[in-house]
């Protein structure tokens, strides 16, 4: 067996693996435009925060800054829906916040 072909095959395989991993997060997320919502504290099993949007749907932020963790706070935000992410909170769709500010 020629070691040159084996080495080349390993490099090609590693390149394919690394290229596939580079875009994994893009495949598992869906971007949302700017929305308005209200931060709510849910006092279940240790407590957690959700964002209730205008449609009544709850979103579970995975990275909300502590400055915005205030029950009843109206916010304007943008996020990415995390489609293949599981959380211990079964109270809405998990999201990653990409922009957030207090709503006027």
N, C-alpha and C positions, 0 to 999 in steps of 0.2 A: 504494500500500500504506500502511496506517495504522500509524505507528510505535508507537502506544499498544498495539495488539494484539501487535506484535512484542516490545515490552518485557515485557508481561505474560506472554507465552509463555516468554521467557527466564527470568523469575523462577520460573514454575511448574516449568520443567525443572530449574533449579538446586535448587529445594526438593525435588523428587523424588530427585535424585541424592544430595543431602546426607542425606536421610532414609534412603535405602537403605544408604549407607555407615555410618551410625550403628549399625546392627545387624549388620554383617558379622561381627564377632568372635563374636557370640552364635550365629550360624548355623554357624560353623566349629568350634565347641567343644561338648563334652559333659561335664558335671560328674560327678565321682565323689565318693563319700562318703569318710570317713576310712578309711585302709588302713594296714597295716603292711608294711614291706619292709626289705630290706638293700641298702645302697649298695655297688656293686661297681665297681672300676676295670678297664676293658678296655684292654689295652695293644696296640691296633691303630692304625696310621696316626696317630701322635701322641698317642693315648690319649684316653679319654673316660669319663664315669661313667654308669652305668645304675642303676636301682632294680629289684631283683628282688622281685616281690610274692609272696604266699603261694601263688598258683596256679602259680608258676614262670615267669610272663610277665615280660619285661623292659620297663621304661618308660624313655624317654630324656628327662630333665628339661632344659628349655630355660633355666631360670632358678634353678637350685639355688645357694644361698649357699655360698661357699667353706668356711664352718665345718662344713658337712655332707659335704664331699667327702673322706670317709675310708673306705677300703676295709674292708668288714665291719661298718660302723656300722648298727645297727638303728634304724629311724626309724618314726615315725607321721606320716602326711601326708595331705593332701587335694590334689586336682589337677583340672585340666580337660584332657580329651583334645583334642589339636589335630588335627582330622580332615583338614584340607586344607593341612597344612604339610609341607614336605619338608626333610629334614636330610641332612647328609653321612654321618650315622651310620645304618647299616642293621642295627641290633641291637635294635629295639623300637619301641614307639609313642611319638611325641613328646607330652610333657605340659608344662603350665605349672603349677608348684606354687603353691597358694593358701594352704597352711598346712603347717608342718613343725616337728617337735621330735624329740629323741632319745627312743627307746622305752624304757620301763622294763625 
